[in-house]
Amino acid sequence: MPTQKTFKRGVRARMAKTGESYTAARTQLVRKADARNAPARPEPTASVELLTSEAAMRDGTGRGWDEWFALLDGWNATERRHPEIARWLREEQGVDGWWA
């Protein structure tokens, strides 16, 4: 029971600080707790099965797989979400949307 009491105190403290309702404050605190307890992101694997051939990739984009991986790694693509990567590929690299 002490954990529940402590949690409720935290909810009430947030309510006082932000003016949120009890439910809204509780929801925010639960989300924070869930984010802290989320499993760690899996490490990228060393080998990748390429579903598109090197020749097809080069024909479609002007670059081969190794060139793209180096470019994306240099841009820290592993830290970004797919929509941001696709936008960057289209706008900054001139890649057709199908390939992005």
Summary of the structure (lengths in Angstrom):
residues: 100
radius of gyration: 22.5
end to end distance: 51.5
largest distance: 64.0
contacts: 186
relative contact order: 0.07
helix: 64%
strand: 0%
